[in-house]
């Protein structure tokens, strides 16, 4: 028996880690959990944002489309990411004065090398690959480690995402409020939570780009001196080009019915180059381009609510999370666009905005380790419930 002899009703510590599509670093969250499924209690303990060293971030971007690379470079990076995840986990434990022996499990998602959701082009057989060696983490932390949570859902016919819908339901469902839980990372994804929604009818999907295109623009025009738009200050100085915004909003993905997922493959470097070409033809400034891309994120989110929120329900409250919450201009424009809908953040509920997905990964791994399916087929499009995650066992030291 490789799982500790523990009842699901006992309290246990789980450490979740996430490297999102923006690839700024690793979000680490320690949670205390008790129970399973709808009876699960989740207590947030602590959080750490661990930035990637500059040279590692550069190596990660070199293996993203449309780049070519040597197999050896990918293999070395795969193991290096495992080491960096281990360092991040140990730093959080040290910060919280928690010993690794106290952990029940670790769960992590490394950088996504490529995400190819089910489509007519691939005969509706999706594929997905992340990098980061879980065996390294299991060895360094001497704790059972779960990674690659999306693969089983994809094998079952789903998109492998969004998986956060499972935890959004546990944390934010309210019998009196029609909610949407909106993450703004590199990609923006949403979970709809009407007040009387049932587990088996949840809807969650990627709205479109979040910070990804904004970050590409900032890196391009500052020659890498800046990685993102600090506080949205660049967008605030710019003027939105309505003609380009209209073209961006006509993208087929924005209009596509859920279930749907996207990523850097669609809204990555090649897409940014197309936007840049249009912007140069109109002599737009750096600030105008960033403002227009910020407006694209806002409009794609708003369109998703107006077009896809369950019929018969009026959206009353949006709960924001993810790195996009630090972009004051983006949040301000979104609030204005959604008015009179209330807009809150995860921090209003005691969870750091950047910790959302790390918390999610911890919960999902814990469920799977107790034999509970951890996907939501109505959201991902999978044919059936699956047990997401691949397990690496620790060395036999304790």
ROROLO-994488 format. One record per residue (C-alpha): residue in three letters; x, y, z. Coordinates in steps of 0.1 Angstrom, whole numbers, plus 5000, padded with zeros to 4 digits. Layout:
<r 'ALA' <X Y Z>> ...
% end
This chain:
<r 'UNK' <5000 5000 5000>> <r 'UNK' <5018 5031 4988>> <r 'UNK' <4992 5056 5003>> <r 'UNK' <4995 5063 5040>> <r 'UNK' <4970 5044 5061>> <r 'UNK' <4947 5073 5066>> <r 'UNK' <4910 5078 5065>> <r 'UNK' <4896 5105 5041>> <r 'UNK' <4878 5120 5072>> <r 'UNK' <4912 5128 5088>> <r 'UNK' <4928 5162 5083>> <r 'UNK' <4958 5161 5060>> <r 'UNK' <4983 5185 5043>> <r 'UNK' <4985 5187 5006>> <r 'UNK' <5009 5209 4986>> <r 'UNK' <4997 5221 4952>> <r 'UNK' <5020 5237 4926>> <r 'UNK' <5012 5253 4892>> <r 'UNK' <5032 5267 4864>> <r 'UNK' <5006 5285 4843>> <r 'UNK' <5005 5295 4807>> <r 'UNK' <5022 5329 4814>> <r 'UNK' <5052 5310 4827>> <r 'UNK' <5062 5337 4852>> <r 'UNK' <5071 5311 4878>> <r 'UNK' <5055 5285 4901>> <r 'UNK' <5025 5292 4924>> <r 'UNK' <5027 5270 4955>> <r 'UNK' <4999 5266 4980>> <r 'UNK' <4997 5245 5011>> <r 'UNK' <4962 5234 5021>> <r 'UNK' <4946 5213 5048>> <r 'UNK' <4918 5190 5035>> <r 'UNK' <4893 5167 5051>> <r 'UNK' <4865 5146 5035>> <r 'UNK' <4858 5140 4998>> <r 'UNK' <4836 5154 4971>> <r 'UNK' <4808 5177 4983>> <r 'UNK' <4817 5171 5019>> <r 'UNK' <4853 5182 5014>> <r 'UNK' <4866 5209 5037>> <r 'UNK' <4894 5230 5023>> <r 'UNK' <4915 5252 5046>> <r 'UNK' <4942 5275 5031>> <r 'UNK' <4974 5275 5050>> <r 'UNK' <5000 5294 5030>> <r 'UNK' <5013 5305 4997>> <r 'UNK' <5045 5313 4978>> <r 'UNK' <5052 5326 4943>> <r 'UNK' <5085 5312 4931>> <r 'UNK' <5098 5330 4900>> <r 'UNK' <5117 5311 4873>> <r 'UNK' <5153 5321 4869>> <r 'UNK' <5156 5342 4838>> <r 'UNK' <5178 5316 4820>> <r 'UNK' <5152 5288 4827>> <r 'UNK' <5123 5309 4815>> <r 'UNK' <5142 5315 4783>> <r 'UNK' <5148 5278 4779>> <r 'UNK' <5111 5271 4784>> <r 'UNK' <5101 5296 4757>> <r 'UNK' <5126 5280 4733>> <r 'UNK' <5106 5247 4734>> <r 'UNK' <5073 5265 4727>> <r 'UNK' <5058 5266 4692>> <r 'UNK' <5069 5275 4666>> <r 'UNK' <5105 5268 4678>> <r 'UNK' <5126 5237 4670>> <r 'UNK' <5148 5222 4696>> <r 'UNK' <5171 5192 4703>> <r 'UNK' <5157 5162 4722>> <r 'UNK' <5186 5165 4747>> <r 'UNK' <5176 5201 4755>> <r 'UNK' <5140 5190 4763>> <r 'UNK' <5151 5161 4784>> <r 'UNK' <5175 5183 4805>> <r 'UNK' <5148 5209 4809>> <r 'UNK' <5122 5183 4819>> <r 'UNK' <5144 5173 4849>> <r 'UNK' <5155 5208 4857>> <r 'UNK' <5119 5219 4860>> <r 'UNK' <5114 5190 4885>> <r 'UNK' <5143 5203 4906>> <r 'UNK' <5129 5239 4905>> <r 'UNK' <5095 5227 4916>> <r 'UNK' <5112 5208 4945>> <r 'UNK' <5131 5240 4955>> <r 'UNK' <5098 5260 4955>> <r 'UNK' <5081 5234 4976>> <r 'UNK' <5109 5233 5002>> <r 'UNK' <5110 5271 5004>> <r 'UNK' <5072 5272 5011>> <r 'UNK' <5075 5245 5038>> <r 'UNK' <5104 5264 5054>> <r 'UNK' <5085 5296 5053>> <r 'UNK' <5055 5280 5071>> <r 'UNK' <5078 5259 5095>> <r 'UNK' <5063 5227 5082>> <r 'UNK' <5084 5195 5078>> <r 'UNK' <5081 5175 5046>> <r 'UNK' <5073 5145 5067>> <r 'UNK' <5040 5161 5076>> <r 'UNK' <5028 5162 5040>> <r 'UNK' <5002 5137 5027>> <r 'UNK' <5008 5144 4990>> <r 'UNK' <5021 5169 4965>> <r 'UNK' <5005 5178 4932>> <r 'UNK' <5019 5199 4904>> <r 'UNK' <5015 5210 4868>> <r 'UNK' <5046 5219 4848>> <r 'UNK' <5048 5241 4818>> <r 'UNK' <5026 5229 4790>> <r 'UNK' <5047 5219 4760>> <r 'UNK' <5017 5215 4737>> <r 'UNK' <4979 5213 4741>> <r 'UNK' <4959 5199 4711>> <r 'UNK' <4922 5197 4721>> <r 'UNK' <4898 5173 4703>> <r 'UNK' <4888 5186 4669>> <r 'UNK' <4878 5175 4635>> <r 'UNK' <4915 5180 4624>> <r 'UNK' <4927 5153 4648>> <r 'UNK' <4897 5130 4645>> <r 'UNK' <4885 5142 4679>> <r 'UNK' <4914 5125 4697>> <r 'UNK' <4932 5152 4717>> <r 'UNK' <4967 5152 4730>> <r 'UNK' <4986 5171 4757>> <r 'UNK' <5021 5172 4771>> <r 'UNK' <5036 5189 4801>> <r 'UNK' <5073 5191 4812>> <r 'UNK' <5086 5186 4847>> <r 'UNK' <5097 5153 4862>> <r 'UNK' <5075 5142 4891>> <r 'UNK' <5100 5115 4902>> <r 'UNK' <5125 5143 4911>> <r 'UNK' <5099 5160 4933>> <r 'UNK' <5089 5128 4949>> <r 'UNK' <5125 5120 4957>> <r 'UNK' <5135 5155 4970>> <r 'UNK' <5104 5159 4991>> <r 'UNK' <5101 5122 5000>> <r 'UNK' <5064 5125 4994>> <r 'UNK' <5040 5109 4969>> <r 'UNK' <5037 5132 4940>> <r 'UNK' <5009 5135 4914>> <r 'UNK' <5014 5153 4880>> <r 'UNK' <4999 5153 4845>> <r 'UNK' <4963 5155 4857>> <r 'UNK' <4949 5164 4823>> <r 'UNK' <4960 5133 4804>> <r 'UNK' <4933 5109 4816>> <r 'UNK' <4905 5133 4807>> <r 'UNK' <4919 5137 4772>> <r 'UNK' <4922 5099 4769>> <r 'UNK' <4885 5098 4778>> <r 'UNK' <4875 5121 4750>> <r 'UNK' <4877 5154 4769>> <r 'UNK' <4898 5185 4766>> <r 'UNK' <4917 5179 4798>> <r 'UNK' <4905 5213 4809>> <r 'UNK' <4893 5233 4826>> <r 'UNK' <4899 5211 4857>> <r 'UNK' <4894 5240 4881>> <r 'UNK' <4856 5237 4878>> <r 'UNK' <4857 5208 4903>> <r 'UNK' <4872 5231 4930>> <r 'UNK' <4853 5262 4920>> <r 'UNK' <4821 5244 4928>> <r 'UNK' <4834 5233 4962>> <r 'UNK' <4846 5268 4972>> <r 'UNK' <4822 5292 4956>> <r 'UNK' <4788 5277 4949>> <r 'UNK' <4761 5297 4967>> <r 'UNK' <4724 5287 4968>> <r 'UNK' <4714 5324 4967>> <r 'UNK' <4737 5339 4941>> <r 'UNK' <4743 5333 4904>> <r 'UNK' <4781 5334 4900>> <r 'UNK' <4809 5331 4876>> <r 'UNK' <4844 5322 4887>> <r 'UNK' <4869 5339 4863>> <r 'UNK' <4906 5331 4861>> <r 'UNK' <4928 5354 4842>> <r 'UNK' <4962 5338 4836>> <r 'UNK' <4979 5335 4803>> <r 'UNK' <4945 5322 4791>> <r 'UNK' <4912 5333 4806>> <r 'UNK' <4889 5305 4818>> <r 'UNK' <4855 5307 4835>> <r 'UNK' <4833 5284 4856>> <r 'UNK' <4796 5292 4856>> <r 'UNK' <4778 5286 4890>> <r 'UNK' <4741 5294 4888>> <r 'UNK' <4726 5292 4923>> <r 'UNK' <4709 5258 4918>> <r 'UNK' <4735 5242 4896>> <r 'UNK' <4742 5204 4901>> <r 'UNK' <4776 5187 4899>> <r 'UNK' <4768 5169 4867>> <r 'UNK' <4757 5199 4847>> <r 'UNK' <4786 5223 4854>> <r 'UNK' <4799 5244 4826>> <r 'UNK' <4835 5257 4824>> <r 'UNK' <4857 5267 4794>> <r 'UNK' <4885 5289 4782>> <r 'UNK' <4871 5323 4771>> <r 'UNK' <4902 5332 4751>> <r 'UNK' <4935 5350 4758>> <r 'UNK' <4941 5364 4792>> <r 'UNK' <4975 5380 4798>> <r 'UNK' <4993 5361 4771>> <r 'UNK' <4991 5385 4742>> <r 'UNK' <4996 5415 4764>> <r 'UNK' <5028 5399 4777>> <r 'UNK' <5040 5391 4742>> <r 'UNK' <5035 5428 4733>> <r 'UNK' <5053 5441 4763>> <r 'UNK' <5083 5418 4759>> <r 'UNK' <5085 5427 4722>> <r 'UNK' <5085 5464 4726>> <r 'UNK' <5108 5465 4756>> <r 'UNK' <5132 5440 4742>> <r 'UNK' <5125 5418 4772>> <r 'UNK' <5132 5444 4799>> <r 'UNK' <5096 5441 4810>> <r 'UNK' <5077 5408 4811>> <r 'UNK' <5042 5422 4816>> <r 'UNK' <5022 5454 4818>> <r 'UNK' <5028 5466 4854>> <r 'UNK' <4995 5475 4870>> <r 'UNK' <4981 5480 4835>> <r 'UNK' <4999 5513 4833>> <r 'UNK' <5009 5509 4796>> <r 'UNK' <4974 5500 4785>> <r 'UNK' <4960 5530 4805>> <r 'UNK' <4981 5554 4784>> <r 'UNK' <4970 5539 4751>> <r 'UNK' <4939 5542 4729>> <r 'UNK' <4919 5511 4719>> <r 'UNK' <4917 5506 4682>> <r 'UNK' <4881 5495 4676>> <r 'UNK' <4887 5482 4641>> <r 'UNK' <4914 5457 4652>> <r 'UNK' <4894 5448 4683>> <r 'UNK' <4864 5439 4661>> <r 'UNK' <4887 5417 4639>> <r 'UNK' <4900 5400 4670>> <r 'UNK' <4865 5394 4684>> <r 'UNK' <4856 5377 4651>> <r 'UNK' <4881 5349 4657>> <r 'UNK' <4862 5316 4654>> <r 'UNK' <4874 5304 4688>> <r 'UNK' <4856 5333 4706>> <r 'UNK' <4823 5323 4690>> <r 'UNK' <4827 5286 4694>> <r 'UNK' <4803 5268 4717>> <r 'UNK' <4817 5251 4748>> <r 'UNK' <4832 5227 4757>> <r 'UNK' <4864 5243 4744>> <r 'UNK' <4899 5250 4755>> <r 'UNK' <4928 5269 4740>> <r 'UNK' <4964 5279 4747>> <r 'UNK' <4996 5292 4733>> <r 'UNK' <4991 5271 4702>> <r 'UNK' <4963 5294 4690>> <r 'UNK' <4969 5327 4708>> <r 'UNK' <5007 5325 4710>> <r 'UNK' <5036 5341 4692>> <r 'UNK' <5023 5336 4656>> <r 'UNK' <4989 5351 4665>> <r 'UNK' <5007 5381 4681>> <r 'UNK' <5027 5386 4649>> <r 'UNK' <4994 5389 4630>> <r 'UNK' <4982 5415 4654>> <r 'UNK' <5015 5434 4652>> <r 'UNK' <5012 5435 4614>> <r 'UNK' <4977 5450 4616>> <r 'UNK' <4989 5475 4642>> <r 'UNK' <5019 5486 4621>> <r 'UNK' <4997 5492 4591>> <r 'UNK' <4977 5516 4612>> <r 'UNK' <5007 5532 4628>> <r 'UNK' <4996 5523 4663>> <r 'UNK' <5018 5531 4692>> <r 'UNK' <5031 5505 4717>> <r 'UNK' <5006 5518 4742>> <r 'UNK' <4977 5515 4717>> <r 'UNK' <4986 5479 4709>> <r 'UNK' <4987 5469 4746>> <r 'UNK' <4954 5488 4752>> <r 'UNK' <4937 5470 4723>> <r 'UNK' <4949 5436 4735>> <r 'UNK' <4938 5443 4770>> <r 'UNK' <4904 5453 4756>> <r 'UNK' <4903 5420 4736>> <r 'UNK' <4907 5400 4769>> <r 'UNK' <4879 5421 4785>> <r 'UNK' <4855 5417 4755>> <r 'UNK' <4862 5380 4751>> <r 'UNK' <4853 5374 4788>> <r 'UNK' <4821 5396 4786>> <r 'UNK' <4810 5379 4754>> <r 'UNK' <4814 5345 4771>> <r 'UNK' <4790 5356 4798>> <r 'UNK' <4765 5371 4774>> <r 'UNK' <4765 5342 4750>> <r 'UNK' <4770 5311 4771>> <r 'UNK' <4757 5318 4807>> <r 'UNK' <4729 5293 4813>> <r 'UNK' <4696 5305 4800>> <r 'UNK' <4670 5315 4826>> <r 'UNK' <4697 5328 4850>> <r 'UNK' <4709 5364 4855>> <r 'UNK' <4746 5366 4864>> <r 'UNK' <4749 5385 4897>> <r 'UNK' <4785 5382 4908>> <r 'UNK' <4820 5374 4892>> <r 'UNK' <4849 5362 4913>> <r 'UNK' <4883 5370 4897>> <r 'UNK' <4915 5351 4903>> <r 'UNK' <4949 5347 4886>> <r 'UNK' <4977 5370 4876>> <r 'UNK' <4954 5393 4856>> <r 'UNK' <4940 5406 4889>> <r 'UNK' <4972 5426 4893>> <r 'UNK' <4965 5445 4861>> <r 'UNK' <4944 5474 4875>> <r 'UNK' <4935 5487 4841>> <r 'UNK' <4922 5453 4829>> <r 'UNK' <4901 5449 4861>> <r 'UNK' <4888 5484 4859>> <r 'UNK' <4877 5480 4823>> <r 'UNK' <4861 5446 4831>> <r 'UNK' <4842 5460 4860>> <r 'UNK' <4829 5489 4838>> <r 'UNK' <4820 5464 4810>> <r 'UNK' <4801 5441 4833>> <r 'UNK' <4783 5468 4854>> <r 'UNK' <4760 5463 4873>> <r 'UNK' <4773 5428 4880>> <r 'UNK' <4794 5427 4912>> <r 'UNK' <4831 5419 4907>> <r 'UNK' <4850 5404 4936>> <r 'UNK' <4883 5385 4939>> <r 'UNK' <4895 5353 4955>> <r 'UNK' <4911 5374 4982>> <r 'UNK' <4876 5384 4993>> <r 'UNK' <4872 5347 5002>> <r 'UNK' <4906 5343 5020>> <r 'UNK' <4925 5328 4990>> <r 'UNK' <4954 5348 4973>> <r 'UNK' <4944 5356 4937>> <r 'UNK' <4976 5338 4924>> <r 'UNK' <4970 5307 4945>> <r 'UNK' <4937 5295 4929>> <r 'UNK' <4951 5268 4906>> <r 'UNK' <4977 5256 4930>> <r 'UNK' <4949 5250 4955>> <r 'UNK' <4929 5233 4928>> <r 'UNK' <4957 5209 4919>> <r 'UNK' <4962 5199 4955>> <r 'UNK' <4925 5191 4959>> <r 'UNK' <4923 5172 4926>> <r 'UNK' <4952 5150 4935>> <r 'UNK' <4938 5143 4970>> <r 'UNK' <4905 5132 4955>> <r 'UNK' <4922 5108 4930>> <r 'UNK' <4945 5093 4957>> <r 'UNK' <4913 5082 4976>> <r 'UNK' <4898 5067 4945>> <r 'UNK' <4874 5095 4936>> <r 'UNK' <4872 5106 4899>> <r 'UNK' <4884 5142 4896>> <r 'UNK' <4872 5155 4863>> <r 'UNK' <4838 5170 4854>> <r 'UNK' <4827 5156 4820>> <r 'UNK' <4800 5182 4815>> <r 'UNK' <4827 5208 4814>> <r 'UNK' <4856 5190 4798>> <r 'UNK' <4836 5170 4772>> <r 'UNK' <4850 5137 4784>> <r 'UNK' <4828 5107 4779>> <r 'UNK' <4830 5096 4815>> <r 'UNK' <4846 5103 4849>> <r 'UNK' <4883 5096 4852>> <r 'UNK' <4911 5095 4877>> <r 'UNK' <4934 5123 4866>> <r 'UNK' <4970 5122 4875>> <r 'UNK' <5002 5101 4873>> <r 'UNK' <5018 5090 4905>> <r 'UNK' <5055 5091 4914>> <r 'UNK' <5064 5073 4947>> <r 'UNK' <5090 5086 4971>> <r 'UNK' <5121 5066 4980>> <r 'UNK' <5117 5040 5008>> <r 'UNK' <5132 5062 5035>> <r 'UNK' <5102 5065 5058>> 
% end
